[in-house]
Amino acid sequence: MQQKLKALLSKSHGCMKNRSDFVFRQCTPKDADKINEMVLWFLTTSFATESMKLKPEDAKDVAKYYLDSYLLNGQSIGVFEKSNGRLAGLGLFSIENYGSKVNMEKVPEPYRRQVRLQLTAGGDVISGKYPGLGTYGLVQLCTVYPQYARSGMASEIDAVAADIFKFHGCRALSGSISSSYVLKLCLRAGYEVTGKVKLADYVDSVTGEKPFTDAQPPHDFFYWVHKPLYPTQNKL
C-alpha cells in the first residue's frame, strides 16, 4: 500500500516544468511548524475579500483545528523544495462519507461563518446524498506560497490528489473556492460548479447578518466545485 501511494505521489502529471526540483509527500509530525505557518498565512492574507480574512489571534485557533484534524490523516500532501526542504505548497484533504454532516462544535467560533458559507454553497451535492454511495475526497485547504504561483504547482497537487482518492475508492473530489483565478484552474482540471453564492447578498443562517458585503468583482462569488472520479478496485 505505502509503495503504491509513494508512486502516486512521485508521478508527474505535466503541470509543472520543474517538478523534479520538488518532493511531493504525505505530511508528518516534523512538518507541523512549517504547515502551521502556511495555514496562518492563508487564513490571514490570501483571501481576495477583506472580510473573509481572519484576525491573527483568531487564525491561531483555526490553524490548530486544521492541523489537528487533517495533518496526519494520511491524505494530506506537502510540496517541499528538494534542495532545502522549504515548504512550497500544501493540500489538506480528507475522505468523507456521502450524507455526512459537519460537527460545527469542533469548528472554532471565528471560523464558523466561513463553514456555514461553504455549506450553503455546497447545498445537497454532498449532504443530500444517500450514505450508501460511499466516499468522496474533500479539499479542506489547498494553497501555494506566492513565489510559486502560476508555476502549475496547485494544479499538480490537485492531479496527485485525484490519483490518491481514486486509489482509496472515492467517487469524487469536492471543495469550496473564493477566487475567480482558482476557479479557472479548477474548471480546466475537470471540476464543475455545483453551487454559487453572491457574497454581498449572502445572509448568515445563524446571525442573520451579511458578513461579506465588501466582496468586489471578479471575486464577488463563492463557489462549490465537484469533480467525478473513476472508481477503482483498489481500496485500503
SULSULGI-V751318 format. One record per residue. RES is the residue in three letters. PSI is psi as a letter, one per 20 degrees, with the letter a starting at -180 (999 if undefined). Layout:
[[RES:PSI] [RES:PSI]]
//
This chain:
[[MET:g] [GLN:h] [GLN:h] [LYS:g] [LEU:h] [LYS:h] [ALA:h] [LEU:h] [LEU:h] [SER:i] [LYS:p] [SER:p] [HIS:j] [GLY:j] [CYS:h] [MET:p] [LYS:h] [ASN:k] [ARG:h] [SER:i] [ASP:i] [PHE:q] [VAL:p] [PHE:p] [ARG:r] [GLN:q] [CYS:q] [THR:r] [PRO:h] [LYS:i] [ASP:i] [ALA:g] [ASP:g] [LYS:g] [ILE:h] [ASN:g] [GLU:g] [MET:g] [VAL:g] [LEU:g] [TRP:g] [PHE:g] [LEU:h] [THR:i] [THR:h] [SER:i] [PHE:p] [ALA:h] [THR:p] [GLU:h] [SER:i] [MET:i] [LYS:q] [LEU:q] [LYS:q] [PRO:g] [GLU:h] [ASP:h] [ALA:h] [LYS:g] [ASP:h] [VAL:h] [ALA:g] [LYS:g] [TYR:g] [TYR:g] [LEU:g] [ASP:h] [SER:h] [TYR:i] [LEU:g] [LEU:k] [ASN:j] [GLY:j] [GLN:i] [SER:q] [ILE:p] [GLY:q] [VAL:p] [PHE:q] [GLU:p] [LYS:h] [SER:h] [ASN:i] [GLY:j] [ARG:p] [LEU:p] [ALA:h] [GLY:r] [LEU:p] [GLY:o] [LEU:o] [PHE:r] [SER:q] [ILE:p] [GLU:q] [ASN:p] [TYR:p] [GLY:i] [SER:q] [LYS:q] [VAL:p] [ASN:n] [MET:h] [GLU:h] [LYS:i] [VAL:p] [PRO:q] [GLU:g] [PRO:i] [TYR:i] [ARG:h] [ARG:h] [GLN:g] [VAL:h] [ARG:h] [LEU:g] [GLN:g] [LEU:h] [THR:g] [ALA:h] [GLY:h] [GLY:c] [ASP:j] [VAL:h] [ILE:g] [SER:h] [GLY:i] [LYS:q] [TYR:p] [PRO:h] [GLY:i] [LEU:h] [GLY:c] [THR:r] [TYR:r] [GLY:p] [LEU:p] [VAL:o] [GLN:g] [LEU:p] [CYS:p] [THR:r] [VAL:q] [TYR:q] [PRO:h] [GLN:i] [TYR:j] [ALA:q] [ARG:j] [SER:i] [GLY:j] [MET:g] [ALA:g] [SER:h] [GLU:g] [ILE:g] [ASP:g] [ALA:g] [VAL:g] [ALA:h] [ALA:g] [ASP:g] [ILE:g] [PHE:h] [LYS:g] [PHE:h] [HIS:i] [GLY:j] [CYS:q] [ARG:h] [ALA:r] [LEU:p] [SER:q] [GLY:r] [SER:q] [ILE:p] [SER:i] [SER:p] [SER:h] [TYR:g] [VAL:h] [LEU:g] [LYS:g] [LEU:g] [CYS:g] [LEU:h] [ARG:h] [ALA:j] [GLY:j] [TYR:q] [GLU:q] [VAL:o] [THR:i] [GLY:q] [LYS:p] [VAL:p] [LYS:o] [LEU:g] [ALA:h] [ASP:i] [TYR:p] [VAL:p] [ASP:p] [SER:i] [VAL:g] [THR:h] [GLY:j] [GLU:r] [LYS:n] [PRO:i] [PHE:l] [THR:i] [ASP:i] [ALA:p] [GLN:q] [PRO:q] [PRO:j] [HIS:l] [ASP:j] [PHE:q] [PHE:p] [TYR:q] [TRP:p] [VAL:q] [HIS:p] [LYS:o] [PRO:q] [LEU:q] [TYR:o] [PRO:q] [THR:r] [GLN:i] [ASN:o] [LYS:q] [LEU:999]]
//
